[in-house]
Amino acid sequence: MQKITSKKTWQMGLVLVCAVATEQAFAHTQNGSLTLTSGLSATDYYQVTCSSATDGTATANLFFQIRDVTAGSNQVGMTVVKADAPANQAAYTTIDPVGGSANTVYSPGITMPGGNGVYNVLVWHTGVAATESYSFEYHCQNADGSVHTPTSILRISNQ
């Protein structure tokens, strides 16, 4: 009986280690949409928080990119602002130049320096559309991008 319990404990531990490793290996994805009822200036607002890993590895950058998933001539873009980022590095923007429901390519990826803390993410669109849907990827990382540090997101405004 003791062998079965030890074996199951070991297996559960292995599963948890693999799950944590898998989480850190992939970017996070956030899906959303902007609606015409919110007006042409509809903007979704998120806060992404980056923090140090349990081993002490601090966040150096936030990586992000966006993809327009609605057919039509409108485009979506995202702007990220970090108030305490280094001088002349406090705001970055990327735009999906293609768009459309068959679009599987993200905008150019941006690596924004800023360290641990809160990054303000604004998603916006051009033109008039009843609904403009998007998907963006983001993750916090160390200086050379080899370690994905803890990342969380909070939606502030959904227009």
Secondary structure, 3 states (H helix, E strand, C coil): CHHHHHHHHHHHHHHHHHHHHHHHHCCEEEEEEEEHHHCCCCEEEEEEEECCCCCCCCCCEEEEEEEECCCCCCCEEEEEECCCCCCCCCEEEEECCCCCCCCCCCCCCEEEECCCEEEEEEEEECCCCCEEEEEEEEEEECCCCCCECCEEEEEEECC
